[in-house]
């Protein structure tokens, strides 16, 4: 297999490659068993989480036991047709998502402090007079 040759060659993987995959554009009625059938062909799966809330339907997280299996799945399943829908398979980037929320929290905190102490763009400066 290609994954075995990658391991033997001791190839370095890009930094974004990890065991957790984020899958978009899934049919809303896909079952966990069907997900295991599709993604299990590329290696041992640790966990599959299907989105079931209104804003997460059609998405899933698939976590593989081995990083090379995850890379193989991304290589083969990106653009794969399931029930007339083309899958979008990406490496999960949780740290980027948490950075975005951290920035938003910091911006809110700055705005709150500016309002509390009366500084910011709302107060006229000495040059305006």
C-alpha positions in Angstrom: 0.0 0.0 0.0 1.0 3.6 -0.4 0.7 4.3 3.4 3.2 1.5 4.0 5.7 2.9 1.5 5.4 6.3 3.2 6.2 4.8 6.6 9.2 2.9 5.2 10.6 6.0 3.5 10.3 8.0 6.7 8.7 10.8 4.8 7.9 14.0 6.6 4.3 15.0 6.5 3.2 18.7 6.2 2.3 20.3 9.6 -1.4 20.5 8.9 -1.7 16.7 8.6 -3.2 15.0 11.7 -5.4 12.0 12.6 -8.6 14.0 12.9 -10.5 14.8 9.7 -13.4 17.3 9.1 -15.9 16.1 6.5 -18.4 18.5 4.9 -21.2 18.1 2.3 -22.4 14.8 3.6 -26.0 13.7 2.9 -28.1 14.6 5.9 -29.5 11.0 6.2 -26.1 9.2 6.2 -25.7 6.7 9.0 -22.7 5.9 11.2 -22.5 2.5 9.7 -22.2 4.0 6.2 -19.5 6.4 7.5 -17.5 3.4 8.9 -17.9 1.6 5.6 -16.6 4.6 3.5 -13.8 5.7 5.8 -12.9 2.3 7.3 -11.4 1.2 4.0 -8.4 3.4 4.6 -7.5 2.3 8.1 -8.6 1.7 11.7 -11.0 4.4 12.9 -11.0 5.6 16.5 -14.1 7.7 16.4 -16.7 9.2 14.1 -18.9 12.1 15.2 -21.8 13.1 12.9 -23.3 16.5 13.2 -26.9 16.3 14.1 -27.8 19.9 15.1 -29.4 22.2 12.6 -26.1 24.1 11.9 -23.9 21.0 11.9 -25.9 18.6 9.8 -24.0 17.3 6.8 -20.7 17.4 8.6 -18.6 14.9 10.6 -15.3 14.4 12.4 -13.5 11.2 11.6 -10.5 10.3 13.9 -8.1 7.6 12.7 -5.7 5.5 14.8 -2.8 6.3 12.5 -1.8 9.6 10.8 -0.8 7.9 7.6 -4.3 6.3 7.4 -5.9 9.7 7.8 -3.6 11.1 5.0 -4.6 8.2 2.7 -8.3 8.9 3.4 -8.0 12.6 2.6 -6.1 11.8 -0.6 -8.7 9.3 -1.8 -12.0 10.6 -0.4 -11.8 14.4 -1.3 -14.3 14.8 -4.0 -15.8 11.3 -3.5 -19.4 11.0 -4.6 -21.9 9.9 -1.9 -25.6 10.1 -2.8 -24.9 12.6 -5.5 -22.9 14.9 -3.2 -19.2 15.4 -3.4 -17.4 15.1 -0.1 -15.0 17.8 1.2 -12.5 16.1 3.4 -10.1 18.4 5.3 -7.7 18.0 8.2 -9.2 19.3 11.4 -7.7 22.5 12.5 -9.0 23.0 16.0 -6.2 25.2 17.1 -7.1 27.7 14.3 -10.7 27.7 15.4 -9.8 28.4 19.0 -7.5 31.2 18.0 -10.4 32.9 16.2 -12.6 32.7 19.4 -9.7 34.0 21.5 -9.3 37.0 19.3 -13.0 37.7 19.5 -12.9 37.5 23.3 -9.9 39.9 23.4 -11.6 42.4 21.1 -14.7 42.3 23.3 -12.6 42.8 26.4 -10.8 45.8 24.8 -14.1 47.4 23.8 -15.5 46.9 27.3 -12.4 48.5 28.9 -12.5 51.4 26.4 -16.1 52.1 27.3 -15.3 51.7 31.0 -12.5 54.2 31.0 -13.8 56.5 28.3 -11.1 55.9 25.7 -11.3 55.0 22.1 -12.5 56.5 18.9 -15.7 57.9 20.5 -13.9 60.5 22.6 -12.6 63.6 20.8 -8.8 64.1 20.7 -6.9 67.2 21.4 -6.2 67.7 17.7 -10.0 68.0 17.0 -10.3 71.2 19.0 
